Amino acid sequence: MSILQSIKEADGQLTGGARPGTKQAADLVRSRKANAFRFADDGLVPNHPSWPLVVYRGAVRLPDDFDPAAVLEELFGANGWGNSWRNGIYDYVHYHSRIHEVLGVARGTAKVRFGGKKGRTLELKAGDVAVLPAGTGHQCISASDDFLVVGAYPPSGTYDECTTTADHAKAVVTIPRVGRPRKDPVHGSKGPLLAAWTKG
């Protein structure tokens, strides 16, 4: 067993649940509609010129016998979305210009504004998953004390964090160049995300 796996299992024990296997995590997925939201460039946040934010409501069951964050990590990892982390969402507007991101809510609730100041505030709760194409602004407006998110990234792309108008000019060039992922982080190779993010 790797050191990283040992740490993850220890963390799972601390949060009161076991780490599921790949099949167990896949069995917790519910078929859900892909809610798509498109946002225009607001001068600070470019958003994606072609692809929408996709939100799956209640996409993943999080039973008490599993560490909820581990369920999301296992699911995302099995679908090729890695470099996962556990935390909240920053309380300032930011976006990634060179990589897509998935955010799965493991615990609690939050109001998150997507798309920048002219975007839309959505309430997210445990089991919800948001898939952000490169360029999508996001900011936590408020959250419950127990709010916990698992974030992850597809294998192609480079992490960056953009927050200022100075970032905008370069970002509008790099965002459309970020490739379409091969798999939906929740539903795999036949997921609704792939239809929402069409090539072209």
Secondary structure, 3 states (H helix, E strand, C coil): CCHHHHHHHHHHHHCCCECCCHHHHHHCECCCCCEEECCCCCCCCCCCCCCCEEEECCCECCCCCECHHHHHHHHHHHCCCEEEEEECCCCCCEECCCCCEEEEEEECEEEEEECCCCCEEEEEECCCEEEECCCCCEEEEEECCCCEEEEEECCCCCCCCECCHHHHHHHHHHHHHCCCCCCECCCECCCHHHHHCCCC
